[in-house]
Amino acid sequence: MAVEEFLAPRTLSEAQSAFAAGGEASWLAGGTDLLVGIRLGVRDPRCVVDLKHIPELMALEIESDKVHIGAAVSAFDIVRHPQIAQMYPGLVEALDLIGSTQIQGRCSAGGNLCNASPAADSIPALIANGAVCKIAGPRGERSMSVEQFLLGPNQTALDEGELLVALVLPRPAASTADAYLRLTPRTEMDIAVAGTGVSITLDESGTCLASRVAIGAVAPTALLVEEASHALVGSQLDEAAVSAAVAAVRAAAAPISDKRGSAEYRTHVIGVLLARAIRRAQARIQGGEAS
């Protein structure tokens, strides 16, 4: 099947109507995955519905208690936003690893999430920051956490006709910082062999009050590893606590072996990356870079 129709609705309701009437249709939030899939023959929509002209999906709003990132907002706009970079440096690190500057000008955090690659860089960072998916569909609106949104490789919880409208992140508490690290076979524009996102909150004495740890590229989906988070909370992020968190992510990992790395190698590396990410987030707080 060849693409027969390209639609560019201006409102959310028009987009939903266009999708419902489009038969074999696909959303286009940036096109960096969809167009490649069409060229390779693994995606075969009759109709493509462009989301880049819908205000709700292009909104980037900072409120007193949360940040609203429209599903079609480009990675470039997020990475270059000074307040976002200050509040979520780890998320910015993750998005800044996606392709080239040209790719970042088109791709979106929402599209990266909906593609649901196990190795997507933005997803562990979103999970670490407690991001929530705002979804609209024929039966109305609903919300769910990013970790609940992912069902498997290239599989999400979106039902027929549903659309990811926005990602909503809670504003970080005082003395909170995040970090994202990955390992790739090459230095640029490659997908992760392993990746981890972490967010921590410290009190004045350096004790960890809250933590979220997520891992990617080492399981069918990116994962929130609550056992790793629990290992850090209440500690001063000493070696024993960090080692316990490392053990937890290695236990949670269920990687494959492929030409880019064996399962054993990925399991080892994810622990190394987590320990480094924890130290990076800690240094951001102690160095006065935290929210």
C-alpha positions in Angstrom: 0.0 0.0 0.0 1.3 3.4 -0.9 0.6 6.7 1.0 -2.5 8.1 -0.8 -3.3 11.0 1.5 -1.5 13.5 3.7 -3.6 15.5 6.1 -2.5 18.4 8.3 -5.3 19.2 10.7 -5.3 22.4 12.8 -7.3 21.1 15.8 -7.2 18.0 18.0 -10.8 17.1 17.0 -9.9 17.4 13.3 -7.0 15.1 13.8 -9.1 12.5 15.5 -11.8 12.8 12.8 -9.1 12.5 10.1 -7.6 9.4 11.7 -11.0 7.8 12.1 -11.8 8.4 8.4 -8.4 7.5 7.2 -8.5 3.7 7.3 -4.9 2.5 7.5 -3.6 5.8 9.0 -0.5 6.8 10.9 0.2 9.8 13.1 3.2 12.0 12.2 4.7 13.8 15.1 8.1 14.4 13.5 8.4 11.6 10.9 12.0 10.5 11.7 10.8 7.0 12.5 7.7 6.8 10.4 9.3 7.9 7.1 12.2 5.4 7.6 9.7 2.7 8.3 7.8 3.5 5.1 10.9 3.4 3.1 11.9 0.0 4.6 8.5 -1.4 4.0 7.8 -2.1 7.7 5.2 0.7 7.9 2.5 0.9 5.2 -0.1 3.6 6.0 -2.7 4.8 3.4 -3.0 8.1 5.2 -0.5 10.2 7.2 -1.9 12.7 9.7 0.6 15.5 10.5 0.3 16.7 14.1 2.7 19.7 13.8 0.0 22.3 13.3 -2.1 21.5 16.4 -1.6 24.0 19.2 -2.1 21.5 22.1 0.6 19.2 20.6 3.0 22.0 20.0 2.7 23.7 23.4 5.6 23.9 25.8 4.3 25.4 29.1 5.9 25.8 32.4 3.4 26.1 35.3 3.9 26.5 39.0 3.7 22.8 39.7 4.3 21.0 36.4 5.7 21.3 32.9 3.5 20.5 29.9 5.4 19.3 26.8 3.2 18.8 23.7 3.7 15.4 22.0 4.9 17.0 18.8 7.3 19.6 20.3 10.7 19.1 18.7 13.6 17.8 20.7 15.5 20.9 19.5 13.0 23.2 21.2 13.1 21.3 24.4 16.9 21.0 24.5 17.4 24.7 23.8 14.8 25.9 26.3 16.7 27.5 29.2 14.3 26.7 32.0 13.9 23.1 30.8 17.6 22.7 30.8 17.9 24.0 34.3 15.0 21.9 35.7 15.7 18.6 33.8 19.3 18.5 32.7 19.2 14.7 32.4 16.2 14.8 30.1 18.0 17.4 28.0 21.1 15.1 27.9 18.9 12.3 26.6 17.1 14.3 23.9 20.4 15.8 22.8 21.7 12.3 22.0 19.0 11.7 19.4 20.5 11.9 16.0 21.9 15.1 14.5 20.8 18.7 15.0 18.7 18.4 11.9 17.0 15.3 13.2 16.3 17.0 16.5 14.6 19.8 14.7 11.9 17.4 13.6 11.8 14.5 16.1 9.8 14.9 19.3 9.9 13.4 22.8 6.3 12.2 22.2 7.2 10.5 19.0 10.3 8.9 20.5 8.0 7.5 23.2 5.3 6.3 20.9 7.9 4.5 18.7 8.6 2.5 21.9 12.0 1.3 21.0 13.6 -0.5 24.0 16.8 1.6 23.4 15.1 5.0 23.1 17.2 7.6 25.0 14.4 9.9 26.1 12.3 7.2 27.8 14.4 6.4 30.8 14.9 10.1 31.4 11.1 10.7 31.2 10.5 7.8 33.6 13.1 9.1 36.1 11.3 12.4 36.1 7.9 10.9 36.8 6.4 12.0 33.4 2.8 11.2 32.8 1.2 10.7 29.4 -1.9 12.7 28.5 -4.0 10.7 26.0 -7.1 11.6 24.0 -9.3 9.3 22.1 -12.8 8.4 21.0 -13.8 7.7 24.6 -12.3 10.9 26.0 -9.1 11.7 27.9 -7.0 9.5 30.2 -3.6 9.7 31.8 -1.0 7.1 32.7 2.7 7.1 33.6 5.3 6.6 31.0 6.3 3.2 32.4 2.7 2.0 32.1 2.5 3.3 28.6 5.1 0.9 27.3 3.9 -2.7 26.6 6.8 -4.1 24.6 9.1 -3.4 21.7 7.2 -0.9 19.5 4.1 -1.5 21.5 2.2 1.1 23.6 -1.0 1.2 25.6 -2.7 3.5 23.0 -6.0 2.1 21.9 -7.4 2.4 18.4 -7.8 6.0 17.5 -6.0 7.3 20.6 -3.4 10.0 20.4 -0.7 11.0 22.8 -1.4 14.7 23.4 1.3 15.7 25.9 3.9 14.7 28.5 3.3 16.3 31.9 6.3 16.4 34.3 6.1 17.5 37.9 8.3 20.4 38.7 11.3 19.2 40.6 11.4 19.7 44.3 14.2 21.8 45.9 17.6 20.2 45.8 16.6 17.8 43.0 18.6 16.8 40.0 18.5 14.2 37.3 21.0 12.6 34.9 21.1 10.4 31.9 24.0 8.2 30.7 24.2 5.6 27.9 26.8 3.5 26.2 26.9 3.2 22.4 29.3 1.3 20.1 30.2 4.5 18.4 30.5 8.1 19.8 27.7 9.7 17.8 24.3 8.9 16.3 24.0 5.3 17.4 21.5 3.6 19.6 22.2 2.6 23.2 23.7 -0.7 24.3 22.5 0.3 27.7 21.1 3.6 29.2 19.9 4.8 32.6 18.1 7.8 33.9 18.1 8.9 37.6 16.5 11.6 39.6 17.4 12.3 43.3 16.4 14.7 45.9 18.7 15.5 48.8 18.2 17.3 52.1 20.7 19.8 53.6 22.8 17.0 55.1 23.0 15.2 51.8 20.6 12.4 52.7 18.5 11.1 49.8 14.8 12.0 50.4 13.5 10.7 47.1 14.8 8.8 44.0 13.6 7.4 40.7 15.8 5.0 38.7 15.0 3.9 35.1 16.9 1.7 32.7 16.7 1.3 28.9 18.1 -1.0 26.2 18.4 -3.9 28.6 14.8 -5.2 28.6 11.8 -5.3 26.2 10.8 -1.9 27.5 12.5 0.8 29.5 11.9 0.0 33.2 11.3 1.9 36.4 13.4 0.0 39.0 11.8 0.7 42.3 14.2 -1.6 44.2 17.1 0.6 43.1 15.2 3.7 44.2 14.5 2.2 47.6 18.2 1.4 48.0 19.1 5.1 47.7 16.4 6.7 49.8 17.5 7.3 53.4 21.2 7.0 52.5 23.9 9.6 52.0 24.5 7.9 48.6 27.5 6.1 50.1 29.1 3.2 48.3 26.9 0.6 50.0 23.7 2.3 48.9 25.0 2.8 45.4 26.2 -0.8 45.2 22.7 -1.9 46.3 21.1 0.2 43.6 23.5 -1.2 41.0 22.7 -4.8 42.1 19.0 -4.0 41.8 19.2 -2.7 38.2 21.3 -5.7 37.2 18.7 -8.0 38.7 15.9 -6.2 36.8 17.8 -6.3 33.4 16.7 -8.9 30.9 18.8 -8.0 27.8 19.3 -9.7 24.6 22.6 -10.6 23.0 23.3 -9.1 19.5 26.2 -7.8 17.5 26.4 -4.7 19.6 26.8 -6.5 22.9 26.1 -9.7 24.8 23.5 -9.9 27.5 26.2 -10.4 30.1 28.0 -7.2 28.9 24.8 -5.1 28.9 24.0 -6.3 32.4 27.4 -5.3 33.7 27.4 -1.9 31.9 23.9 -0.9 33.1 25.3 -1.0 36.7 28.4 1.0 35.8 26.2 3.7 34.1 23.8 3.9 37.0 26.6 4.5 39.5 28.0 7.3 37.4 24.6 8.8 36.8 23.9 8.9 40.5 27.2 10.7 41.1 26.4 13.2 38.3 23.0 14.0 39.8 24.5 14.3 43.2 27.2 16.6 42.0 24.6 18.8 40.3 22.8 19.3 43.6 26.0 19.9 45.6 27.3 22.2 43.0 24.2 24.4 43.0 23.0 23.3 39.6 19.8 21.6 41.0 16.3 23.0 40.7 
